[in-house]
Amino acid sequence: MGKGDKKTKKGKISMGSHGNSRPRNAAKKAVAVTPKKEKAEAAPKAEKKAPAKKAAAKKA
């Protein structure tokens, strides 16, 4: 379990490799996840109609 052992951190450092015992990026801190509020069964939303197009003003 020294510099020649590929499975240890010390061995990976000496060989210049990465893996489970020596990841490339440091582990990020866990962020507290806030639970999403569950919505009560709401009535289905009414379909929205596109607004009526207004006639363009005529230039005199």
Secondary structure, DSSP 8 states (H G I E B T S, - for coil): --TT-TTSHHHHHHHT--SSSS-SS-----------------------------------
